[in-house]
Amino acid sequence: MILPRETQTHSAVADHYDDLDEIYRGLWGLDVHHGYWRTGRETPDQAVAALSELVGGELAFKPGARLVDIGCGYGGTARRFADRGADVIGFSLSQEQIAHAPAASRVELRCADWLANALPPDSFDGAYAIESSEHMADKERFFDEARRVLKSGGRLVVCAWLASDRPTGWQIRHLLEPICREGRLPSMLTAGEYRDMAAAAGFRCLRYRDISQSVARTWSICFRRFLRAMVIDPAMRRHILAARNRIFALSVPRLILAYHTGAMRYGVFTLTAES
C-alpha cells in the first residue's frame, strides 16, 4: 500500500474536483476517467466510451436493473447505462460535477459520500466504481457498503489505479507517493490488496484484467492538451494558474512515466456478491 506524506480527506477530494472542474471539462470532457484503446485506432471520445462499455459488459445487466455508480463524476457512464434500460443512482463528492451533469431520465445523481450513502440493503442488481475507490480513505468500508446494498449474486465492477507489487524506492518516492498526494488519493493499493479486501467484504472475484497498456495513452493526450491550452488558450491558462489544486499538473508526466516503467497498473475487477 502506498500512502501519501499528507493525509487526504474526503473534503480535500471534493475540493480537488470542484476547483479543477472547468479544467477537467475543458481538457477531457464529461467523462472523468481513462480511455480504453482496444484496437489503438479509437479517438479519445471513443476510447472513453469503450471503458464504460467494458464495465457494462462485465456487469451483464438487463433492462430494468437497478445500478449504483460509485463516484459518478458528470454521470456519463450512468447515462449510457440508462439508455440501455437501467435505473442508476450515482454518488459524487463534487458539487460542481453534479451541477454540470446533463439531466437524464432513469438517472439520479447525488452529491454525497458513498461511505455514508444511506441506501437500503439488498436492493441493487449491480454497482460499479470507475477510478473512485482510490479517493476513499476507508477502502474496507467502500467494499462493505457495496456488499450491503447489493442483492446476493449482484456484481460489482471496480476500475482502479493500482501500485505494482514491487515498486522500487525511486518509483515510490518520485512517482507513486507524489501521485497520491497531488491527486488526493488517501492510498494506492496493489491488485492483491483489492482482492483481499473484496473477499473480506463477501465478494468473490470472477475476473481480473490488467489493461494498463490499453489505457496509458490517456495521459500523453492530456499532457499535449494541457501544453496546448497553456500556450494558446488565455482563459484556460488563467484557470490553471489560479487553481488551488494546480499541483496536480505535476502528476500528469509522473503518470506517463509510472505507466511506462510499470510502477503503476490499471486493473478491472469483476466481483460477485456471495450469499
Secondary structure as UniProt FT lines:
FT   HELIX           10..19
FT   HELIX           21..27
FT   HELIX           44..59
FT   TURN            63..64
FT   STRAND          66..70
FT   TURN            73..74
FT   HELIX           76..83
FT   TURN            84..85
FT   STRAND          87..92
FT   HELIX           95..100
FT   TURN            105..106
FT   STRAND          107..111
FT   HELIX           114..116
FT   TURN            121..122
FT   STRAND          124..130
FT   HELIX           133..135
FT   HELIX           139..149
FT   STRAND          150..163
FT   HELIX           169..171
FT   HELIX           172..176
FT   HELIX           177..182
FT   TURN            183..184
FT   HELIX           191..201
FT   STRAND          203..210
FT   HELIX           212..215
FT   HELIX           217..232
FT   HELIX           234..242
FT   TURN            244..245
FT   HELIX           246..250
FT   HELIX           251..261
FT   STRAND          264..273
//
